[in-house]
Amino acid sequence: MAQLLWTLIVICFVLWLVGWLLFHLIGWSIHILLVVAIILLILNLMRRRGRSA
């Protein structure tokens, strides 16, 4: 019974660690995608103004 408890503790810790790492990686990637989207939006607006002038 004690080995089962330790196995569950290790599994929970590993899952927590994987979730924590993925959260931080996904957080950074979302910020990078947001910056890229804003840059593309600005470039698109600049191109439209250049054509209409």
PDB file of N, CA, C, O and CB in Angstrom:
ATOM      1  N   MET A   1       0.828  -1.202   0.000  1.00  0.00           N
ATOM      2  CA  MET A   1       0.000   0.000   0.000  1.00  0.00           C
ATOM      3  C   MET A   1       0.866   1.258   0.000  1.00  0.00           C
ATOM      4  O   MET A   1       0.529   2.248  -0.650  1.00  0.00           O
ATOM      5  CB  MET A   1      -0.938   0.002   1.214  1.00  0.00           C
ATOM      6  N   ALA A   2       1.967   1.219   0.720  1.00  0.00           N
ATOM      7  CA  ALA A   2       2.849   2.383   0.774  1.00  0.00           C
ATOM      8  C   ALA A   2       3.472   2.661  -0.593  1.00  0.00           C
ATOM      9  O   ALA A   2       3.651   3.818  -0.973  1.00  0.00           O
ATOM     10  CB  ALA A   2       3.949   2.172   1.824  1.00  0.00           C
ATOM     11  N   GLN A   3       3.800   1.607  -1.327  1.00  0.00           N
ATOM     12  CA  GLN A   3       4.392   1.796  -2.660  1.00  0.00           C
ATOM     13  C   GLN A   3       3.366   2.416  -3.614  1.00  0.00           C
ATOM     14  O   GLN A   3       3.725   3.234  -4.460  1.00  0.00           O
ATOM     15  CB  GLN A   3       4.907   0.444  -3.227  1.00  0.00           C
ATOM     16  N   LEU A   4       2.122   2.039  -3.485  1.00  0.00           N
ATOM     17  CA  LEU A   4       1.074   2.619  -4.312  1.00  0.00           C
ATOM     18  C   LEU A   4       0.936   4.110  -4.021  1.00  0.00           C
ATOM     19  O   LEU A   4       0.770   4.906  -4.945  1.00  0.00           O
ATOM     20  CB  LEU A   4      -0.264   1.899  -4.075  1.00  0.00           C
ATOM     21  N   LEU A   5       1.003   4.488  -2.773  1.00  0.00           N
ATOM     22  CA  LEU A   5       0.910   5.891  -2.393  1.00  0.00           C
ATOM     23  C   LEU A   5       2.081   6.688  -2.978  1.00  0.00           C
ATOM     24  O   LEU A   5       1.883   7.779  -3.513  1.00  0.00           O
ATOM     25  CB  LEU A   5       0.879   6.029  -0.861  1.00  0.00           C
ATOM     26  N   TRP A   6       3.298   6.145  -2.877  1.00  0.00           N
ATOM     27  CA  TRP A   6       4.459   6.821  -3.440  1.00  0.00           C
ATOM     28  C   TRP A   6       4.363   6.918  -4.964  1.00  0.00           C
ATOM     29  O   TRP A   6       4.787   7.915  -5.548  1.00  0.00           O
ATOM     30  CB  TRP A   6       5.739   6.090  -3.039  1.00  0.00           C
ATOM     31  N   THR A   7       3.825   5.918  -5.591  1.00  0.00           N
ATOM     32  CA  THR A   7       3.646   5.948  -7.044  1.00  0.00           C
ATOM     33  C   THR A   7       2.676   7.064  -7.434  1.00  0.00           C
ATOM     34  O   THR A   7       2.926   7.803  -8.387  1.00  0.00           O
ATOM     35  CB  THR A   7       3.130   4.583  -7.559  1.00  0.00           C
ATOM     36  N   LEU A   8       1.581   7.181  -6.702  1.00  0.00           N
ATOM     37  CA  LEU A   8       0.616   8.255  -6.973  1.00  0.00           C
ATOM     38  C   LEU A   8       1.232   9.629  -6.734  1.00  0.00           C
ATOM     39  O   LEU A   8       0.969  10.566  -7.488  1.00  0.00           O
ATOM     40  CB  LEU A   8      -0.631   8.085  -6.098  1.00  0.00           C
ATOM     41  N   ILE A   9       2.047   9.756  -5.694  1.00  0.00           N
ATOM     42  CA  ILE A   9       2.705  11.033  -5.409  1.00  0.00           C
ATOM     43  C   ILE A   9       3.649  11.411  -6.552  1.00  0.00           C
ATOM     44  O   ILE A   9       3.665  12.560  -6.994  1.00  0.00           O
ATOM     45  CB  ILE A   9       3.482  10.959  -4.072  1.00  0.00           C
ATOM     46  N   VAL A  10       4.425  10.456  -7.024  1.00  0.00           N
ATOM     47  CA  VAL A  10       5.362  10.726  -8.121  1.00  0.00           C
ATOM     48  C   VAL A  10       4.612  11.079  -9.397  1.00  0.00           C
ATOM     49  O   VAL A  10       5.003  12.007 -10.105  1.00  0.00           O
ATOM     50  CB  VAL A  10       6.277   9.512  -8.365  1.00  0.00           C
ATOM     51  N   ILE A  11       3.546  10.358  -9.700  1.00  0.00           N
ATOM     52  CA  ILE A  11       2.751  10.649 -10.903  1.00  0.00           C
ATOM     53  C   ILE A  11       2.147  12.044 -10.820  1.00  0.00           C
ATOM     54  O   ILE A  11       2.185  12.791 -11.798  1.00  0.00           O
ATOM     55  CB  ILE A  11       1.633   9.599 -11.087  1.00  0.00           C
ATOM     56  N   CYS A  12       1.601  12.401  -9.686  1.00  0.00           N
ATOM     57  CA  CYS A  12       1.018  13.735  -9.517  1.00  0.00           C
ATOM     58  C   CYS A  12       2.079  14.818  -9.656  1.00  0.00           C
ATOM     59  O   CYS A  12       1.836  15.850 -10.281  1.00  0.00           O
ATOM     60  CB  CYS A  12       0.328  13.851  -8.153  1.00  0.00           C
ATOM     61  N   PHE A  13       3.246  14.591  -9.081  1.00  0.00           N
ATOM     62  CA  PHE A  13       4.321  15.577  -9.186  1.00  0.00           C
ATOM     63  C   PHE A  13       4.779  15.746 -10.627  1.00  0.00           C
ATOM     64  O   PHE A  13       4.986  16.871 -11.083  1.00  0.00           O
ATOM     65  CB  PHE A  13       5.502  15.170  -8.309  1.00  0.00           C
ATOM     66  N   VAL A  14       4.937  14.651 -11.341  1.00  0.00           N
ATOM     67  CA  VAL A  14       5.370  14.723 -12.740  1.00  0.00           C
ATOM     68  C   VAL A  14       4.320  15.442 -13.581  1.00  0.00           C
ATOM     69  O   VAL A  14       4.673  16.285 -14.405  1.00  0.00           O
ATOM     70  CB  VAL A  14       5.632  13.308 -13.305  1.00  0.00           C
ATOM     71  N   LEU A  15       3.054  15.132 -13.395  1.00  0.00           N
ATOM     72  CA  LEU A  15       1.997  15.812 -14.147  1.00  0.00           C
ATOM     73  C   LEU A  15       1.951  17.298 -13.823  1.00  0.00           C
ATOM     74  O   LEU A  15       1.737  18.123 -14.711  1.00  0.00           O
ATOM     75  CB  LEU A  15       0.642  15.175 -13.852  1.00  0.00           C
ATOM     76  N   TRP A  16       2.150  17.640 -12.562  1.00  0.00           N
ATOM     77  CA  TRP A  16       2.174  19.045 -12.169  1.00  0.00           C
ATOM     78  C   TRP A  16       3.350  19.760 -12.839  1.00  0.00           C
ATOM     79  O   TRP A  16       3.198  20.876 -13.336  1.00  0.00           O
ATOM     80  CB  TRP A  16       2.264  19.179 -10.631  1.00  0.00           C
ATOM     81  N   LEU A  17       4.501  19.129 -12.851  1.00  0.00           N
ATOM     82  CA  LEU A  17       5.688  19.727 -13.449  1.00  0.00           C
ATOM     83  C   LEU A  17       5.513  19.921 -14.954  1.00  0.00           C
ATOM     84  O   LEU A  17       5.882  20.968 -15.488  1.00  0.00           O
ATOM     85  CB  LEU A  17       6.914  18.860 -13.169  1.00  0.00           C
ATOM     86  N   VAL A  18       4.962  18.937 -15.635  1.00  0.00           N
ATOM     87  CA  VAL A  18       4.714  19.039 -17.073  1.00  0.00           C
ATOM     88  C   VAL A  18       3.708  20.155 -17.353  1.00  0.00           C
ATOM     89  O   VAL A  18       3.906  20.943 -18.278  1.00  0.00           O
ATOM     90  CB  VAL A  18       4.199  17.691 -17.637  1.00  0.00           C
ATOM     91  N   GLY A  19       2.654  20.231 -16.583  1.00  0.00           N
ATOM     92  CA  GLY A  19       1.668  21.294 -16.758  1.00  0.00           C
ATOM     93  C   GLY A  19       2.256  22.673 -16.515  1.00  0.00           C
ATOM     94  O   GLY A  19       1.944  23.615 -17.243  1.00  0.00           O
ATOM     95  N   TRP A  20       3.095  22.804 -15.512  1.00  0.00           N
ATOM     96  CA  TRP A  20       3.728  24.078 -15.199  1.00  0.00           C
ATOM     97  C   TRP A  20       4.639  24.517 -16.330  1.00  0.00           C
ATOM     98  O   TRP A  20       4.618  25.683 -16.726  1.00  0.00           O
ATOM     99  CB  TRP A  20       4.515  23.982 -13.896  1.00  0.00           C
ATOM    100  N   LEU A  21       5.447  23.588 -16.859  1.00  0.00           N
ATOM    101  CA  LEU A  21       6.356  23.912 -17.955  1.00  0.00           C
ATOM    102  C   LEU A  21       5.596  24.267 -19.225  1.00  0.00           C
ATOM    103  O   LEU A  21       5.954  25.226 -19.911  1.00  0.00           O
ATOM    104  CB  LEU A  21       7.297  22.746 -18.222  1.00  0.00           C
ATOM    105  N   LEU A  22       4.555  23.511 -19.548  1.00  0.00           N
ATOM    106  CA  LEU A  22       3.772  23.800 -20.755  1.00  0.00           C
ATOM    107  C   LEU A  22       3.066  25.139 -20.646  1.00  0.00           C
ATOM    108  O   LEU A  22       2.950  25.864 -21.634  1.00  0.00           O
ATOM    109  CB  LEU A  22       2.750  22.695 -21.007  1.00  0.00           C
ATOM    110  N   PHE A  23       2.596  25.470 -19.458  1.00  0.00           N
ATOM    111  CA  PHE A  23       1.914  26.751 -19.260  1.00  0.00           C
ATOM    112  C   PHE A  23       2.862  27.903 -19.571  1.00  0.00           C
ATOM    113  O   PHE A  23       2.478  28.867 -20.233  1.00  0.00           O
ATOM    114  CB  PHE A  23       1.380  26.870 -17.814  1.00  0.00           C
ATOM    115  N   HIS A  24       4.106  27.802 -19.090  1.00  0.00           N
ATOM    116  CA  HIS A  24       5.059  28.876 -19.342  1.00  0.00           C
ATOM    117  C   HIS A  24       5.463  28.927 -20.812  1.00  0.00           C
ATOM    118  O   HIS A  24       5.624  30.019 -21.357  1.00  0.00           O
ATOM    119  CB  HIS A  24       6.295  28.700 -18.466  1.00  0.00           C
ATOM    120  N   LEU A  25       5.627  27.806 -21.454  1.00  0.00           N
ATOM    121  CA  LEU A  25       5.983  27.801 -22.876  1.00  0.00           C
ATOM    122  C   LEU A  25       4.848  28.332 -23.731  1.00  0.00           C
ATOM    123  O   LEU A  25       5.078  29.102 -24.664  1.00  0.00           O
ATOM    124  CB  LEU A  25       6.358  26.393 -23.327  1.00  0.00           C
ATOM    125  N   ILE A  26       3.627  27.928 -23.422  1.00  0.00           N
ATOM    126  CA  ILE A  26       2.470  28.398 -24.187  1.00  0.00           C
ATOM    127  C   ILE A  26       2.259  29.891 -23.952  1.00  0.00           C
ATOM    128  O   ILE A  26       1.882  30.621 -24.868  1.00  0.00           O
ATOM    129  CB  ILE A  26       1.197  27.604 -23.802  1.00  0.00           C
ATOM    130  N   GLY A  27       2.502  30.340 -22.729  1.00  0.00           N
ATOM    131  CA  GLY A  27       2.372  31.768 -22.433  1.00  0.00           C
ATOM    132  C   GLY A  27       3.290  32.611 -23.286  1.00  0.00           C
ATOM    133  O   GLY A  27       2.881  33.648 -23.809  1.00  0.00           O
ATOM    134  N   TRP A  28       4.543  32.168 -23.432  1.00  0.00           N
ATOM    135  CA  TRP A  28       5.486  32.901 -24.275  1.00  0.00           C
ATOM    136  C   TRP A  28       5.075  32.851 -25.733  1.00  0.00           C
ATOM    137  O   TRP A  28       5.167  33.859 -26.434  1.00  0.00           O
ATOM    138  CB  TRP A  28       6.891  32.342 -24.114  1.00  0.00           C
ATOM    139  N   SER A  29       4.626  31.706 -26.198  1.00  0.00           N
ATOM    140  CA  SER A  29       4.259  31.595 -27.615  1.00  0.00           C
ATOM    141  C   SER A  29       3.038  32.455 -27.935  1.00  0.00           C
ATOM    142  O   SER A  29       2.943  33.002 -29.034  1.00  0.00           O
ATOM    143  CB  SER A  29       3.980  30.129 -27.984  1.00  0.00           C
ATOM    144  N   ILE A  30       2.113  32.582 -27.002  1.00  0.00           N
ATOM    145  CA  ILE A  30       0.947  33.435 -27.226  1.00  0.00           C
ATOM    146  C   ILE A  30       1.383  34.889 -27.355  1.00  0.00           C
ATOM    147  O   ILE A  30       0.863  35.613 -28.204  1.00  0.00           O
ATOM    148  CB  ILE A  30      -0.077  33.279 -26.079  1.00  0.00           C
ATOM    149  N   HIS A  31       2.325  35.328 -26.532  1.00  0.00           N
ATOM    150  CA  HIS A  31       2.806  36.695 -26.630  1.00  0.00           C
ATOM    151  C   HIS A  31       3.526  36.931 -27.952  1.00  0.00           C
ATOM    152  O   HIS A  31       3.368  37.990 -28.560  1.00  0.00           O
ATOM    153  CB  HIS A  31       3.730  37.015 -25.462  1.00  0.00           C
ATOM    154  N   ILE A  32       4.304  35.971 -28.399  1.00  0.00           N
ATOM    155  CA  ILE A  32       5.009  36.107 -29.669  1.00  0.00           C
ATOM    156  C   ILE A  32       4.006  36.190 -30.822  1.00  0.00           C
ATOM    157  O   ILE A  32       4.153  37.018 -31.721  1.00  0.00           O
ATOM    158  CB  ILE A  32       5.982  34.923 -29.880  1.00  0.00           C
ATOM    159  N   LEU A  33       2.992  35.329 -30.791  1.00  0.00           N
ATOM    160  CA  LEU A  33       1.969  35.367 -31.846  1.00  0.00           C
ATOM    161  C   LEU A  33       1.205  36.686 -31.832  1.00  0.00           C
ATOM    162  O   LEU A  33       0.853  37.208 -32.890  1.00  0.00           O
ATOM    163  CB  LEU A  33       0.990  34.197 -31.684  1.00  0.00           C
ATOM    164  N   LEU A  34       0.948  37.223 -30.661  1.00  0.00           N
ATOM    165  CA  LEU A  34       0.251  38.504 -30.553  1.00  0.00           C
ATOM    166  C   LEU A  34       1.093  39.625 -31.149  1.00  0.00           C
ATOM    167  O   LEU A  34       0.564  40.479 -31.860  1.00  0.00           O
ATOM    168  CB  LEU A  34      -0.084  38.815 -29.086  1.00  0.00           C
ATOM    169  N   VAL A  35       2.381  39.636 -30.875  1.00  0.00           N
ATOM    170  CA  VAL A  35       3.269  40.652 -31.441  1.00  0.00           C
ATOM    171  C   VAL A  35       3.321  40.526 -32.963  1.00  0.00           C
ATOM    172  O   VAL A  35       3.268  41.536 -33.665  1.00  0.00           O
ATOM    173  CB  VAL A  35       4.688  40.527 -30.845  1.00  0.00           C
ATOM    174  N   VAL A  36       3.422  39.313 -33.478  1.00  0.00           N
ATOM    175  CA  VAL A  36       3.443  39.099 -34.926  1.00  0.00           C
ATOM    176  C   VAL A  36       2.136  39.584 -35.557  1.00  0.00           C
ATOM    177  O   VAL A  36       2.155  40.216 -36.613  1.00  0.00           O
ATOM    178  CB  VAL A  36       3.675  37.605 -35.251  1.00  0.00           C
ATOM    179  N   ALA A  37       1.015  39.294 -34.922  1.00  0.00           N
ATOM    180  CA  ALA A  37      -0.279  39.729 -35.459  1.00  0.00           C
ATOM    181  C   ALA A  37      -0.380  41.250 -35.489  1.00  0.00           C
ATOM    182  O   ALA A  37      -0.912  41.811 -36.447  1.00  0.00           O
ATOM    183  CB  ALA A  37      -1.427  39.145 -34.627  1.00  0.00           C
ATOM    184  N   ILE A  38       0.116  41.920 -34.466  1.00  0.00           N
ATOM    185  CA  ILE A  38       0.072  43.389 -34.439  1.00  0.00           C
ATOM    186  C   ILE A  38       0.966  43.968 -35.528  1.00  0.00           C
ATOM    187  O   ILE A  38       0.586  44.929 -36.196  1.00  0.00           O
ATOM    188  CB  ILE A  38       0.504  43.924 -33.056  1.00  0.00           C
ATOM    189  N   ILE A  39       2.152  43.388 -35.710  1.00  0.00           N
ATOM    190  CA  ILE A  39       3.055  43.859 -36.758  1.00  0.00           C
ATOM    191  C   ILE A  39       2.412  43.689 -38.133  1.00  0.00           C
ATOM    192  O   ILE A  39       2.476  44.596 -38.963  1.00  0.00           O
ATOM    193  CB  ILE A  39       4.396  43.102 -36.697  1.00  0.00           C
ATOM    194  N   LEU A  40       1.795  42.540 -38.379  1.00  0.00           N
ATOM    195  CA  LEU A  40       1.131  42.310 -39.665  1.00  0.00           C
ATOM    196  C   LEU A  40      -0.033  43.266 -39.875  1.00  0.00           C
ATOM    197  O   LEU A  40      -0.263  43.728 -40.993  1.00  0.00           O
ATOM    198  CB  LEU A  40       0.639  40.870 -39.757  1.00  0.00           C
ATOM    199  N   LEU A  41      -0.767  43.565 -38.816  1.00  0.00           N
ATOM    200  CA  LEU A  41      -1.872  44.514 -38.910  1.00  0.00           C
ATOM    201  C   LEU A  41      -1.361  45.896 -39.280  1.00  0.00           C
ATOM    202  O   LEU A  41      -1.942  46.562 -40.137  1.00  0.00           O
ATOM    203  CB  LEU A  41      -2.646  44.572 -37.590  1.00  0.00           C
ATOM    204  N   ILE A  42      -0.281  46.334 -38.644  1.00  0.00           N
ATOM    205  CA  ILE A  42       0.288  47.649 -38.946  1.00  0.00           C
ATOM    206  C   ILE A  42       0.794  47.697 -40.388  1.00  0.00           C
ATOM    207  O   ILE A  42       0.566  48.678 -41.096  1.00  0.00           O
ATOM    208  CB  ILE A  42       1.434  47.981 -37.965  1.00  0.00           C
ATOM    209  N   LEU A  43       1.477  46.644 -40.820  1.00  0.00           N
ATOM    210  CA  LEU A  43       1.961  46.607 -42.204  1.00  0.00           C
ATOM    211  C   LEU A  43       0.801  46.648 -43.203  1.00  0.00           C
ATOM    212  O   LEU A  43       0.878  47.325 -44.228  1.00  0.00           O
ATOM    213  CB  LEU A  43       2.810  45.346 -42.436  1.00  0.00           C
ATOM    214  N   ASN A  44      -0.263  45.924 -42.896  1.00  0.00           N
ATOM    215  CA  ASN A  44      -1.435  45.913 -43.775  1.00  0.00           C
ATOM    216  C   ASN A  44      -2.076  47.297 -43.848  1.00  0.00           C
ATOM    217  O   ASN A  44      -2.467  47.741 -44.927  1.00  0.00           O
ATOM    218  CB  ASN A  44      -2.464  44.879 -43.287  1.00  0.00           C
ATOM    219  N   LEU A  45      -2.184  47.974 -42.722  1.00  0.00           N
ATOM    220  CA  LEU A  45      -2.768  49.326 -42.716  1.00  0.00           C
ATOM    221  C   LEU A  45      -1.883  50.299 -43.477  1.00  0.00           C
ATOM    222  O   LEU A  45      -2.394  51.171 -44.181  1.00  0.00           O
ATOM    223  CB  LEU A  45      -2.975  49.824 -41.273  1.00  0.00           C
ATOM    224  N   MET A  46      -0.570  50.169 -43.352  1.00  0.00           N
ATOM    225  CA  MET A  46       0.344  51.058 -44.073  1.00  0.00           C
ATOM    226  C   MET A  46       0.256  50.836 -45.578  1.00  0.00           C
ATOM    227  O   MET A  46       0.316  51.796 -46.345  1.00  0.00           O
ATOM    228  CB  MET A  46       1.783  50.844 -43.597  1.00  0.00           C
ATOM    229  N   ARG A  47       0.117  49.606 -46.005  1.00  0.00           N
ATOM    230  CA  ARG A  47      -0.002  49.309 -47.433  1.00  0.00           C
ATOM    231  C   ARG A  47      -1.307  49.859 -48.005  1.00  0.00           C
ATOM    232  O   ARG A  47      -1.325  50.364 -49.128  1.00  0.00           O
ATOM    233  CB  ARG A  47       0.080  47.798 -47.671  1.00  0.00           C
ATOM    234  N   ARG A  48      -2.389  49.765 -47.250  1.00  0.00           N
ATOM    235  CA  ARG A  48      -3.682  50.288 -47.728  1.00  0.00           C
ATOM    236  C   ARG A  48      -3.637  51.798 -47.868  1.00  0.00           C
ATOM    237  O   ARG A  48      -4.170  52.340 -48.837  1.00  0.00           O
ATOM    238  CB  ARG A  48      -4.819  49.886 -46.772  1.00  0.00           C
ATOM    239  N   ARG A  49      -3.014  52.491 -46.924  1.00  0.00           N
ATOM    240  CA  ARG A  49      -2.933  53.955 -47.001  1.00  0.00           C
ATOM    241  C   ARG A  49      -2.080  54.382 -48.181  1.00  0.00           C
ATOM    242  O   ARG A  49      -2.369  55.386 -48.832  1.00  0.00           O
ATOM    243  CB  ARG A  49      -2.361  54.537 -45.699  1.00  0.00           C
ATOM    244  N   GLY A  50      -1.026  53.620 -48.457  1.00  0.00           N
ATOM    245  CA  GLY A  50      -0.152  53.954 -49.590  1.00  0.00           C
ATOM    246  C   GLY A  50      -0.878  53.818 -50.916  1.00  0.00           C
ATOM    247  O   GLY A  50      -0.617  54.593 -51.837  1.00  0.00           O
ATOM    248  N   ARG A  51      -1.768  52.869 -51.038  1.00  0.00           N
ATOM    249  CA  ARG A  51      -2.498  52.652 -52.286  1.00  0.00           C
ATOM    250  C   ARG A  51      -3.590  53.694 -52.504  1.00  0.00           C
ATOM    251  O   ARG A  51      -3.838  54.109 -53.636  1.00  0.00           O
ATOM    252  CB  ARG A  51      -3.108  51.264 -52.298  1.00  0.00           C
ATOM    253  N   SER A  52      -4.242  54.117 -51.422  1.00  0.00           N
ATOM    254  CA  SER A  52      -5.352  55.049 -51.555  1.00  0.00           C
ATOM    255  C   SER A  52      -4.879  56.476 -51.784  1.00  0.00           C
ATOM    256  O   SER A  52      -5.663  57.305 -52.247  1.00  0.00           O
ATOM    257  CB  SER A  52      -6.225  54.991 -50.327  1.00  0.00           C
ATOM    258  N   ALA A  53      -3.640  56.790 -51.480  1.00  0.00           N
ATOM    259  CA  ALA A  53      -3.145  58.167 -51.612  1.00  0.00           C
ATOM    260  C   ALA A  53      -2.802  58.504 -53.045  1.00  0.00           C
ATOM    261  O   ALA A  53      -2.372  59.622 -53.330  1.00  0.00           O
ATOM    262  CB  ALA A  53      -1.926  58.380 -50.735  1.00  0.00           C
TER     263      ALA A  53
END
